[in-house]
Each structure stands twice: as structure tokens, then as C-alpha cells.
Amino acid sequence: MSKLNPLLQQIDSELHRYLAFDDTKKVQEHLAQVAPAAAKHIVSKISITELDVLQAISCASSLRIKELVAATYFPQGTVSKIVNRLVKKKLVKKYHQPNNKKDVYLKLTEHGCLVADLHEQYHTQKNQQLNQLGATFNNTDLIRLAQILHEINELREK
């Protein structure tokens, strides 16, 4: 096996570290700190995938399950299980349109809207931090980094 350039090895290591990072506890703790008392029990038990699905639902006024599958890149079975958990937690409501009894539509409940808003605020804060970090580099450096990461992904997918 040929040796990997030490800088490329460091990049590879950092990418693996990024991929393996699980911020579920950190997100739950943040949401629990900022959530009203009535929602604290909900946010302490919510997963990142549930939050992602909530976010996707919150971006639409009415959303069919099959549209949610396309928006989240999760398989149909996974989306159905997540939606059922969110319904059980009273964060999402399923319903049918009066003129369409076949398709199941989704909308957030009041608590679902609250949790989605808190999650959005969390990401806004993280994006501000990332923008501050990005400001310490020039655009040429950021463009080159984006190209390198893209090309690494292209190699991995071949």
C-alpha cells in the first residue's frame, strides 16, 4: 500500500472526524435551555433526524409524505417511522385534503412549530459562528477548500 501524503492524511482524518461527530446531546441541551417549560420534556428526547424532518415539514404549508421523502433523502420506510414518532410526540399532525383521501398530508402542531423554530435558531447561531470562522480566510482559500472537498467526494464515489 502506498503511503498517503501527510497533509492529505490529516485532511482525511479530519473528514472522518467530521463524519463521526454526533451533536445530538449538544442540540438537545441547547434546545432544553431555550425551550419554554412546557416543551422541555419534548426537546430532551428528540433525535437529529426527527429535527431534520420537522424542519422539512415546517418549510411547507402542506406537505405529502412522498414529498417529504424527496426533501429529506431518507427512504420511504424511515420517513414513515420518523413521522409516526413525531405524531406520537404530538409535534406533527397527519390529515387528508377534503378532495383527496388517498394522500396523507402533514403539518406541524403548535409544539412542532415551537421545536422547529428553536432548531432553526440553533442553526442560525451555528451559521453565524461558521461565517465568523470563514471570515478569517480569503475567498480564494475557501473556494480551493470547497474544490478539494468536492474532488475528494468524487474520488470516493467512483
C-alpha positions in Angstrom: 0.0 0.0 0.0 1.4 3.4 -0.9 1.8 6.0 1.8 -0.5 8.9 1.8 0.9 12.4 1.8 0.8 13.6 5.5 -1.3 16.7 4.7 -3.8 14.6 2.8 -3.8 12.1 5.6 -4.6 15.0 8.0 -7.5 16.1 5.7 -8.8 12.5 5.5 -8.6 12.2 9.3 -10.5 15.5 9.8 -13.2 14.4 7.3 -13.6 11.2 9.2 -13.8 13.1 12.5 -16.5 15.4 10.9 -18.5 12.4 9.7 -18.4 10.6 13.0 -19.4 13.7 15.1 -22.8 13.3 16.7 -24.1 16.5 18.1 -27.4 15.1 19.3 -26.7 15.7 23.0 -25.4 19.2 22.3 -28.5 20.1 20.3 -30.9 18.6 22.9 -29.1 20.5 25.7 -29.3 23.8 23.7 -33.0 23.3 22.9 -33.7 22.4 26.6 -32.0 25.6 27.7 -34.1 27.9 25.4 -37.4 26.0 25.3 -40.3 27.1 27.4 -41.1 24.8 30.4 -44.0 23.1 28.5 -41.7 21.9 25.8 -38.6 20.9 27.8 -39.7 17.3 28.0 -40.1 17.1 24.3 -36.8 18.5 23.2 -34.8 16.3 25.6 -36.0 13.2 23.7 -35.9 14.3 20.1 -33.3 13.0 17.6 -31.4 14.9 15.0 -33.3 13.0 12.2 -36.6 14.0 13.8 -35.5 17.6 13.9 -34.5 17.4 10.3 -37.9 16.0 9.3 -39.6 18.7 11.4 -37.6 21.4 9.6 -38.6 20.0 6.2 -42.3 20.0 7.2 -42.1 23.5 8.6 -40.8 24.8 5.3 -44.1 23.9 3.5 -47.6 24.9 4.2 -48.9 21.4 3.5 -46.6 18.5 2.6 -47.4 15.0 1.4 -45.3 12.1 2.9 -43.9 11.3 -0.6 -42.7 15.0 -0.9 -41.1 14.7 2.5 -39.1 11.6 1.3 -37.7 13.7 -1.6 -36.9 16.6 0.7 -35.1 14.6 3.3 -33.2 12.0 1.3 -34.4 9.3 3.8 -36.0 6.1 2.4 -39.8 5.9 2.5 -39.9 3.5 5.4 -37.6 5.6 7.5 -39.6 8.7 6.9 -42.8 6.9 7.8 -41.3 5.7 11.1 -40.0 9.2 11.9 -43.3 10.8 11.1 -45.1 8.3 13.3 -42.8 9.1 16.2 -43.4 12.8 15.6 -47.2 12.2 15.6 -46.9 10.2 18.8 -44.9 13.1 20.4 -47.7 15.5 19.2 -45.3 17.5 17.0 -46.9 16.6 13.7 -50.4 16.0 12.6 -51.5 13.8 9.7 -54.6 14.7 7.7 -56.3 14.3 4.3 -57.4 17.0 2.0 -61.2 17.0 1.5 -60.9 16.3 -2.2 -58.0 13.8 -1.8 -58.5 10.9 0.6 -55.6 9.0 -0.9 -52.6 11.2 0.0 -51.6 11.8 3.6 -50.6 15.4 4.4 -48.5 16.6 7.3 -48.4 19.8 9.3 -46.8 20.9 12.5 -48.7 21.2 15.7 -48.2 24.2 17.9 -45.4 22.4 19.8 -44.0 21.2 16.5 -43.7 24.8 15.3 -42.1 25.8 18.5 -39.5 23.0 18.3 -38.8 23.7 14.6 -38.3 27.4 15.4 -35.9 26.6 18.3 -34.0 24.3 16.0 -33.8 27.0 13.3 -32.5 29.4 15.9 -29.8 26.9 16.8 -28.7 26.6 13.2 -28.8 30.4 12.8 -26.4 30.7 15.7 -24.1 27.9 14.3 -24.1 29.5 10.9 -23.1 32.9 12.4 -20.1 31.1 14.1 -19.2 29.4 10.8 -19.4 32.7 9.0 -17.1 34.2 11.6 -14.6 31.4 11.0 -14.9 31.8 7.3 -14.2 35.5 7.5 -10.7 34.6 8.8 -9.9 33.1 5.3 -9.9 34.8 2.0 -12.4 33.7 -0.7 -9.6 32.1 -2.8 -8.8 29.8 0.2 -12.5 28.9 0.7 -13.0 28.3 -3.0 -10.0 26.0 -3.1 -11.1 24.1 0.0 -14.6 23.6 -1.5 -13.0 22.3 -4.7 -10.7 19.9 -2.8 -13.6 18.5 -0.7 -15.7 18.1 -3.9 -12.9 16.3 -5.7 -12.4 14.0 -2.6 -16.1 13.1 -2.7 -15.9 12.5 -6.4 -13.0 10.1 -5.9 -14.9 8.3 -3.1 -18.0 7.9 -5.3 -16.1 6.3 -8.2 
